Amino acid sequence: MKKFIIYVVFVFVVAFSGYFIYGYMQSAKYDGTAIPYIEKALPELSSWDAERVTQCMAPEVIRTISPENLAQLLKTLSQIGTLQSIGEATFKNKATGDNVQYANAPVITYDIETQYSSGPATVTLSLLERDGSYQVYYFNFQSQALAGQ
């Protein structure tokens, strides 16, 4: 029985370690190129200007949202205020885009700690990687300024 418990603990430790090593390897693969892109794209998204925002976004994502809905979304998000600083970007995961045309394109997701004029916010950005460059596939802003919305 003691050998069995040791075996189970060993398997658990190896699996747990493997999960974190795999995450670290994925993060290391993208950090060098994705984080500079995030530092460029986040101020564009935070301009709350639909034209500037659509320039950062993947075309297949832009086709799914009407200009009126995008304008309303950006109006709501503008309550966060102006971007003051971009903090640490933390690799969250890598997935595959669900669009048929780009089914094999990786989608890399980061959580970014930011400071806006209304206070701190956590921004989640998913980036579609295509030929070594990125486009915004998804974004989400979490801020107390939006809590009542």
N, C-alpha and C positions, 0 to 999 in steps of 0.2 A: 504494500500500500504506500509505503514511504517513497519508493522509486516512482510510482505512478504520480504522486503529488509533485515530486521534483521534475518529472517529465512535463507535466501540465504547466508548471511555472516556467520552465525553460521555453516551451512552445509559445507561451504568452509573451515572454520577454522578447523573444526573437521576432514575433509578429509585430509587437508594439514598436520595437526598434526599426524594423523594416518599413513600417508606415511613416515614421518620422524621417528616415533616411531618404525615402522616395520623395517626400514633400520637399526636403532640402534640395535634392537634386533638381526637381522641377523648378523651384524658386531660383536656384543658381543659374539655370538655363535662360531664364527670362529677365531677371532683375537688371542686367546690364543694358538692355534695350527698352524694356517696358517702362521702367521708372523714369528715364528721361522723357519718354513720350507722355507719361502721366503728368509730369511737371510742365509740359507744354500744353496739353489738352485741357487740364483742369481749369486754368484761367479762362480758356475759351468757353467752356461750359458755364463757368461762373460769371460770365458776362451777361447772362440771361437774355442774350440776343439770338433769336431763332436762326438768323443767317449764319452767324459764327458757330452756333452749336451744330447745325447740319453739316458744316464743312468738316467737322471732326468725326461724324457718325458714318457707319457703314451704310451704303446705299439701300441694301435690303431692309435695314431697320427704318430708314427714312420713309420708305414706301408704305410702311405699316401704320404710320401715324399721320393724321391730317394736320395741315398747317394751323388750323384753329385749335386743335387739341394740344399741339406743341406750344403754341403761344400761351394758352391757359396754364399749362404745366410750368412753363418758365416764369410766368407772372406769380404763381404760387411760390415757386422756389426762390424767387427774388426777395422774399421776406427774410431770408437768411442774411442778406446784405452783401457787402463786398468781401471778396477773398482777401484775407490779411496775410496768411501764411499756409504753406503746405508742410505738414509734418511727415512722419514716417509712413511709408507705403509697405503694407504687409501682404505677402503672397497668400492667397486664399486657396485657389485650386486652378486646375486646368481641365477643360472639358472640350467637347467637339461641337461646333456650330450645328444647329438643327435645320438650317436652310439647305434645301436640296442642292442648289448650285455650289455651295461651299461646305458640303457635308464633312469634308476632311480637314477643314480649317480649324486650328485650335482657338479656343476662347479662354483667355487667361484673366482671372479675377483677382483684384487687389482691394484691400480695405485701406483707406488713407485717412489719417487724422489731420484735420484742417482747423483753421481758425478763421471765422468770418466776423464781420462787424457786430453781429448779434450774439456771438459766442462760438464755442467749439461745435464742430460737426464731424460726423464720420461719413465719408463718401465711399461707396462701393462702385468700382468701375470694372466692367468686363470689356476686355479688348479683343477684337478679332484680329488674329495675325494672318497676314497675307503677304507672301514674298518678302519676308523680313521687315515689313512695316505694319503698323497697327491702325485700327479704326475703332471708335467707340461702338460697342455692341449693346451695352446696357449701362445705366447709371442710376444710383439711388443715393439720396441725401438724407441723413438722419440728424436732426437738430431740434433742440428745444423750441426754437423759433417756429417750427412747423407743427409742434405738438397739438395745437388747437385746430389744425386743418383737417 
